Amino acid sequence: MAHATLTRNDAAASGRKPARRPTGRRHRGEDLTKLLFVLPAILAMVALFGYPVVKNLLMSLQDYSLRTFFTGEAPWVGLKNYTTVVKDQLFSQAMTNTALFTIGSIAFQFAIGLALALFFHKKFPLSGVLRSLLLLPWLLPLIVSSATWRSILEQDSGILNRTLAGLHLINEPVPWLNSPSVALIVVIGVNIWIGIPFNVTLLYSGLSEIPDELYEAGQLDGATGWRAFWYITWPNLRAVASVLLMLGVVYTIKVLDIILGLTGGGPANATQTLATQSYERSFVDFKFGEGAALSNILIAISLAFAVLYLRGTRRAADE
C-alpha cells in the first residue's frame, strides 16, 4: 500500500500523468451501437427509395416492354428511349403544360394560402372550427376529389352550369372539361383548391412562431398594416415559405390523379403533362422503357429545384 502511494507521488513529482486504460474499444462499441440504431432506417430508405430509382434508371436504358415479362429479355438500348420521347411531338406541349400547371398552381395556392393564414391568425370566434373544415379538401383522396369536381363541371348535367344558367349568367353550357382552351385552366383551378389547405397549415404555423413583441416594438416605430407585414411578418416567414414552395414544386410537377380523373390528358392533349405522358407510355402503350425515361426527366427537374433550394438556404445561413 505504501509502495503504491510512493509510486503515485513519484509520478506526480516527476510531472508524468498516470497511465490510462485505452478507450478505443469503448468508442468502437458506441459507434457500433449508433450504427445499429440507424441501420433499420438505412435499409428502409434503400429498399423503398434507392432500389426503385436504380431500377427505373436501368429500365430507361433498356427496351423494356410487355414482351419482357414473358421472355425476360430487355435489350440494352442506351439513350434511345430518351431520344424517342424528347423528339415526340407531344413532348414540347407536355413540357409547356407541366410548367403552366406547376407555376399556376403554386402561385395561387401560396397567395391564397398566405391570405387565409393571415386571416385566421387574427383571433375570432369559430376560427379553429373553420380551419379544421378548411383541411377537408386536403384530406380527401385525390381520385375522389377529381371525380367530385368532374360531376360538378359536366357540360350538360353539372351543377355549375345549371347554377350559372339559373342566374342568367350564361346562355349555353360551358364545356369546362371539353374545350382545349379552358380545360387546362380548370385543372389548375381544381389543383389550387386541393393544395390551399396544405399552404394554410404551414403558413399559419409559421405565423404562430413570430413573437408578438416584434409587432409591439414595430408599432412604436410606425410599422403597422402593410409595413408590419413587409418588415416583420415576411422576413420571419421566409424560411417557412421557401420550404413550402420547394415542396409544392416537387409535389405538383408529378401530379397525375387529378388530371386523369378530370380530363385523362385531353381534350386534344390540352392537359397532357410529363406525368400523364409517362403513365400512358408505361401502362397504356406498355413501353416501360420510354415511360421510365419520362419519369427520370421529372426526377431530374425535381432534383434541380431541390439543389437550388439547398444552395439558397445555405447562402442565407452564411449571410
N, C-alpha and C positions, 0 to 999 in steps of 0.2 A: 504493500500500500504506500509506504514511504517512498519506495523506488519510483512508483508511477507518478507520485506528486513531484518528485525531483525532476523526472523526465519532462513533465509539462512545464515546470518552472524554467528548466534549461532551454526548452524550445521557445518560451516566451521571452527569455532574456536574450536569446540569440536573434530574435526578430522573425523567426520562422513560424508559420501557422501549422497547427497540427493537420496531419493528412486527413482528407475527407474521402468517404467512400464514393466511388464513381456513380453518377446519377444517370448515365446513358441508358441503362436498362429500364429505369423508371420512365424516362421520356419516351422510349420506344413503346412501352406499354400504353402510355397516354395517347400517343399518336395512333396506335392500333385501335384503341377504344373509340377515338373520334372517327376513324375511318369506318368502323363497324356501324356507327350511328348514321353516317352519311351514305353508306353503301346501298341501303334499300331505295333511297331517293335517286341515286345514280342509276341503278338498274331499272327503275321505273321510267326515268327520262330516256334511257337508251331504248327500252322496249316500246314505249308509247310515242316517242318523237324521233329518236335517232334512226331506228330501223325503217319506219315508213318513208322518211325523207331520202335515205340512201336508196331504198328500193324504187322509189319514184324516179330518182335521178337515173338509175340504171335502166328502168323501163323506157325513159325518154330517149335513150341511146340505142334502143333495140326495136326491131319490127315485131312489136308485141300486139297481137290481135286475138280474135276469138279462136283462131286455129291453134294458138299456143296452148290453150287449156286442154286440147285433145292430143296434140303431138309433143308438147313440152319443148318445142323449138322456138326460139326467139332470136333470129339472126341479128348480129351487131351491124347497125347502120350509121353509127356516129351521130353527126348533127343533121342528118337528113330530115328527121321529124321536125326539128326547129325550123329548118328552111321551108318545109312544106306549109307549116301553119303561118309563118310570117308572110310568105308570098300569097297566101289565100286572100281573095278579095274582101272577105268579111273581117280580116284581122284589123285593118285600119279603122273600120267602123266600130268594131268591138272595143278597140283601144279608146276611141273618142267617147263612146258611150260609157265606158268604165270611168274615164276621167270626169265626165259630166255628172255621172251618178255619184261618184265619191265626193267631188268638190261641192256639189249642190246639197247633198245630204249632210255633210259635215258642217258646212257654213250655217245652214238654217237650224240644224239640231243644236249647235253651240249657241247661236244667238238667242233662240227661243228658250233654250235651257238656262242660259245666264239670266235672262229677263225673269223667268219664273222663279229661279233660285233667289234673286234679289227680292222678288215679291213675297215669297214665303219666309224670307229671313226676317221680315217685319212681323212682330207678334200680333196675332189677331185670332178671334175665336174660330175653332174648327180648322185651323191651319194644318194641324197634324193629320186630321182625317182626310183633308183634301190632298195632302202629299201622299198619303197611303193609296188613295184612289188613283192618283196620277201614275203609280207604278204598274197598274193593271196591263197597259199595252206591252210593257217590257216583260211581264211575267207570262204572257200567253205564248204558246208555241208559234213560231213564225208561219208555219203552214196553215194554222188555224186563223191567224190574223189576215193572211193573204186571201184565204177562202172567204172570210167575212167581208173584206173590202171588195172582193170580186163581185159578190152578190149586191153590195151597195152600189157599185159602179156599172152594173149591167145596163146596156143601152136601152133595152125595151122595158125591162121589169125592175130595174134598180130603183131603190128608194131615193137616191139623189136626184135622178132625172124627174121622178114623179113629184118630188118636193119643189124643184125649180119650176116645173111646168105648172104646178098648183099655185105658185106665187107669181105666175106670168112673167118669169124672168127669161124663159126660153120658149121658142115656138116649136122646135124639133128636138128629139132626144139627142144628147151629145154623145158621140162614140168615144167615151173616155178610154177604153182599152182597145178599140179597134181602129183608131186613127194613128198613122205613123207620126204625125206632128204633135200629138197630145200624149201618147202612151208613155213615153219616157218621163215626161213631167209628172204624170200621175204616179208612176212607180217611185220616183224620187219623193213625192209627197207622202206616200204610204210609209216609205222607209224613214222619213223625218218623224212621222207620228210615232213609229216604233222606238226610235232612238232618243226621243226627248226625255223620257224618264231617267235613263242612264245618265244623261248630261246633268239633269237637275239634281240627282242624288249626289254625284261627285262635287259639283259646284256648290251645292248647299253645305256639304261637309267642309269644304274649303272656306266658305264664308264664316262658318261657325268657329273656325280656329283663329280668326282675326280678333285680337283683343279690342274690347270696347274703349279702352283707354286711348287707343290711337285716334279714334273718331272724336273723343272728347278733347284731346290735345289739338286735333285739326280744326275743330270749331273755334278755338281761341285764335287760330291764325287765319280764320276766314275760309277754311276748306270745308264747304258744305255742298250738298247736292252733287252736281256733276264733277266738281273739283275734288270732292271727297272720294268719289269713285275712281277718278283718274290718278290721284296721288296717294291714296291709301288702299282702296279695295283692290284695284288691278295689280299693283306691284306684289301684294301679298297673295294674290290668287294666281299669279303667272305660272308657278310651278305645277299647280293642280291642272291648270288649263293646258299646259304643254303635254302632260301625261294623257289627259283626256283626248286631245286632238290626235296624238300619235296612236292611241288605242282605237280611236274612231276610224282612222285611215286604214289600219291593219284589218279591222273587222269589216268595214264597209266594202273594201276593194274585192272581197271574196264572197259577198252576199249572193246567194243562189236561190234559197227557198222562196223569197218574196217574188222574184222575177218569174220563176217557174209557175208559182201559184196564180199570179195575176195575168201574165201575157205569154208565158212559155218562150220568151225571146222575140215574139212578134209584136205587132204585125209588120210584115215585110222587113224582119230583122231590126226593127227600130229600137228594140230594147235588148239586143244581144250585147253581152259583156264578155270579158275574158273568162269569167267563171262559168257562164252558161255555155260558151263555146267549148270549154274543157269538158263539161258534163256531156254535151252532145257527142263530141268526138269519142268519149270513153264508153258511154252507156246507151247511145243511140246508134252510132256508126260502128261501135266496137273496135275503134282504132285506139287502143290503150296507150300506145307509144306517143301518138300525137296529143292525146289528152294529157298525158304526163308532161309533155313539153310545155303546153299552155299553163299547166298548174305551176311548173317550175318558173315560168316567167312571172307569174303572180307572186311567188315566193321571193324572187329577186327584187321585185318592186317593193314588197313589204320590208325586206331587209334594207333596202336603200333608205326608206323612211326611218327605220329604226336606227341606222347608223347616223343619219342627220340629227335625229333627236338626241342620241348619246353625245355627239360632238357638241351640240348646242348646250346641253346641260353641263358638260364638262367645262366649256368656255365660261358659262355663267358662274360656275363654282369657283373657277380661277379668278374671275373678276371680283 
